[in-house]
Amino acid sequence: MIRKNPYIYYGRKLLAFVLSVFILSVAVFYIARLAPGDPLVSYYGDRVERMSIEERQWAEEKLGLNDPIYVQYIRWIQNAVKGDFGISFKYKMDVLEVIESRLGNTLILGGIGFILIFAGALGLGILCAWKEDGWLDKSICKVGTITSCIPEFWLSLMLILVFAVNLHLLPSSGAYSVGHKNDIADRAVHLILPMTVAVIDHLWYYAFMIRNKLLEEVRADYVLLAKSKGLDKKRIMYRHCLRNIMPSYLSLMAISVPHILGGTYIIETVFSYPGIGTLSYESARYQDYNLMMVLCILTGAVVILFNMIAQIINERIDPRMREQEIVETTEVTEIG
């Protein structure tokens, strides 16, 4: 069998990644600047209303907004290659410093949520497959289907209303109380409501996929053979079926990153959680062009990267995709 050249294979992936990010940057740059709104309001606030025509022209020239869009983009990309992404109009700080101050909060919420979702999804999937068609399996399926259909913003508002407004048990917003940035217990309390929404909204979606994958393995011929040899159900499930779905499980984790990331952004906005999601909303609302560019590219790059990782895993799992990749790579090599 022809083996594919890893340099060509990963080189093509890298080229596709760079090209995708470039196209994304062009699209975001143009759409942001053609959208209605006045970016000067983000920088100067209410003073814009009292500016004369000459003062507005001076302000636009200072921020580099008076040139044609393509000129602005060329200037931006030249500076970005050097590591200079400009300043945030709203925060009057370097864009990377603004993002750095919020990134940790999103990583905590999204990272812990991701772990809880997939640990819980694996456990629920195994439980439902083990108790297939039993009352427990049917009950979990029905409850899970209902909870996975609840919109994140509505569930967030309901939890705030019950636990923060009516019962006064949990905080309704923020990542920590004033002066308690390094207090782990205080941060944990602030994470309860947003984390609950993140887990409830995504848990059953992935648990159901894992359940179905396990049931496919349970009905495979090798399982019948193992049963005929006297192996017990527990050993077959954990030592054979579960092991065989692990590559698919890892692929599912990679594919899910954009889905969970998008949900995290919504949750941050509703709970006023100071993370990248809230920052993205603010940058779009106030036409903070430089901040919006970096956030969109950062988010898009993460989505593209993990989609490629999932594709690579699938190509290793599915022989048909692997053979197709080998043929394509061979053709490229012969042409070269």
N, C-alpha and C positions, 0 to 999 in steps of 0.2 A: 504493500500500500504506500502511496506517495505521502510523505510527511511534509507538512507545511512549514515554511520558514518563519520562525517566531519574530524575526526582525521586521519582516514584511507585514506580518499579521498585526503586531502591536504598533508598528509605524502607521498603518492605515487607521487604526483606532485613534491614535493620537492626532493624526491629521483631521479626522472626522470631528474629534472633540474641539480642536482649535477653530475649525471652520464654523462649527455650530455656535460656539461662543461669539465669534466675530459677527455672524449674521444676527445673533441675538442683540449684540451691542448696537448695531446699526438700526435695527427695528426699534429698540427702546429709545435710542437717542432721537430719532425722527418723530416717533409717536408722542413722546413727552413734550417736545417743543411745538408740535402742531396742535396739541390739546389746548382747550380754552383755559384761561387763567393768567394771572400776572405774577411771574416769579419775583418781581421786585418787592411784592408784599411780604414774601417770605424773609427777605433780607432787611428791608427798611420798615416794615410794619405799616402803621397808620400814616406815617409821614409821606407815603407815596401819593396820597390823595391831595396833599398840599404842594406837590412838586410842580414846577413849571415845565414846559416842553424841553427847555434847555437842560434843566436838572435831570429830567428823565433820560435824555440822550446821554448825558454824562454818566449816569448810574448804569445804564445798559452797556456803555463802552467799558466801564470799570469791571463789570462782571463778564464781559465778552459776549454779550447777547445781541449786539448790533450787527454782527456779521451774518452772511448767509449760513444756513444750517450745515451745509457740507463743509464750509470753512471751519465752523465751530467743531464739527466732528473730527476733522483732521487734526486740529490743535489738541483736542481732548485725547485722541488716541496716541499722539506723539508724547504727550505728558504722561499718559497712563503707562506706556512702555518703560518710562523712566521711574515709575513708582509714584508719580504725582497725580492723584485723582481729584485735586482741587479741594475747596473748602465747602462745608455745608452752609447754604444760605441761611437756614434757620438757626443753627447752633453757633455759627461764626467760628467753627473749629475745623481742623483737618478731617476729612471724611473718614479716614481709617481710624482716627482716634474716637470718633463718635460711635462707629460700629464696634470697636473693641470694647467700649464701655457697656454695650448691650449684649454682645455675643455670648458671654458666659451664662447669662440668664436663660437664653434660648437653648443652649447646649444642656443645661441642667434639666429644664422642662422637657425638651424633646428627647434627650438621651435616656433619662429615667423612664419617660413614657414609652419609648421604643422598647426598652428591656422588659418592662412590665407587660406590654401588649403581646410581645412574642413569647415570653415565658408563659403567660396566661393562655395564649392561643394554643400553644403546644399542649399544655395540660388539659384544656377543654376539649381539644381535638381528639386526644387519646381517650379521654373519659367517654365522649360521645361515641367514638368508634367501638370502644369496649362494650358499652351498653346499647349497641345499635338496636333501634326500634323499641327500646324499653321506655318506660314512663319518664325516666330521668333524661334520656336522649331527646325525647319528644318535647319535654318541658324546656330544656335548655335551648333547643332549636327555635321554639316559639318565642321565648323571652329574648333570645339573641337577635332574632329577626326584627322584633319590635324596636329594641334599643338601637340597633344599627341604622334604623331609618329615621331616628330623631335628629333634626338639624342641630349642629353644634352650638350655634348662637342661641337657639331657643332653650336647649338644655342648660347652657351656661346661665342664662337669665333666670331660669326656674331655681337653680341651685343657689344663686345669689339671693333671690327673693326669700327662699326658705331658711337657709343656714346663716346668711349674713344680715338680712333686713329683719326677718321675723324672730329668729331664735338667737341672733347675736352670738353665734358659736364660732364662726370663722370669718376671716377678713374677706372683703369683696374685691379687693384690687391690690396691685403692687406685688413686688417680689420679696419685700421685707419691710418691717416697720422703720420709722425714722430713727437713725442711730444704731440699728441692729443689722448692718450689712453682713457682718461676720458671725452672726448668731445662727447656728445651724438649726436649732429648734424653731426659731422664728421663721426662717426660710421654709422649713418643712410645713409649718402651719399654713403659710401662704400658698404652698404648692397643692394642698389637698383638693380644693375645688377645681382648679384648671387641670390637674392630673386626672381627677375623676372623669371629667368630660372627655379628655383625650383617650383614656382607656376604654370607657363605655362605648364611645363612638366607633372605635376601630377593632375592638377585641373580637367580636363574633365574626366579623368579615373574614379575618384570617383564620380563626378557629374553624370555621365552616370549610374553608379550603383544605386545611390540614386533615380534618375529619374525612372528607371525601377522598383525599389521597391515600389515607390509611385504609379506607374501605376498599379501594381499588386493589391495594396490596393483599388485603385479607382474602379477596376473591381470586387471587392469582393461583396458577396451577401448583407452584412450588409450596404454597401453604397447604393445599390438599395433600400433597406428598408428605409434608412434615407431619400433618395430623395422622396420616396413615402409619407413620413410623412411631407414633405414640408420644410426640412432643406436646407438652401442655400449652394452652392458649396464651398464658402469660409470657412464656419463653418465645413463642412464635411472634407475638406482638412486639416485644421489646428488642429481641436479638435479631430479628429478620425484617419485619415490616417497617418498624421505626427507623432502622438503619438504612433501609432502601429509600425512604422518603427524605432523608436528611439533605441530599443535594438540592432537591426541589424546595425544601424548607429554606435553605440558604439563599436560593434564587428568589424566593418570595420575599425574604427580608430585604434584599437589594432593591427589588422592584417597588417595595412599599415605601421607601424613603420619601419620594415626592408626595405621596398620598398623606403620610403622617406629617410631613413638613408643612403642607398646605393647611391641614387641620390645626397644627400648632399656631400658625400665624393668625388664624381666625380666633382661636381661644385667647391668645395674647391681647388682641384688640378688644375683645369683650371684657376681659378682666383687667384691662389697663396694666398688663404685665410688661415691664420695661425690657422687651427683647427685640429681636430683629423684625418680628411680625408687626409690632406696634410702630417701630421705626419706619418700616416700609409704607404703612398706612399714612404716617405723618409726611413722609417725603413726597408721596403722590398728592396728598391734600394741599400741601403748601408749594407745590412745584419746585421742590428742592432738587434741581436737576442732577447735580454731582452726586448727592447722596443716593438718589433714586437709581442712577446708572450703576453704581457699585453694588447696591443691594440686589438689583435685578440680575446682574451678571453673576454675582455670588450664588444666588438661589438657583439660577438657570444652570450654572456650571455643576452644582451639586446634583441637580436632577439628571442632567445629561450623563455625568460620571457614573451614577449608580444605575442608570438604565444600561449603560455599556457594560458595567460589571455583571448585571443580571444576564445580559446577552452572552457574555463570555462563559458564565456558569452554565447557561442553557446549551451552548454549543458543546460544552464538555459532557453534558448529560445526554443530549439527543444525538444519536449517531447520524441522523439525516441532516441536521444542521451542520455537523462537523464535516461530513463528506462534501456538502455544498461549499463550505468555506475552503476546503482543500482544493476543489476544482477551480474556484475563483482565484485562489492564490497561485495555482499552477499556471493558469492562463496569463496572469500578470507577469510571472517570472519568465515565461516563454516570450512574451511581447518585449520585455526588457532585454 
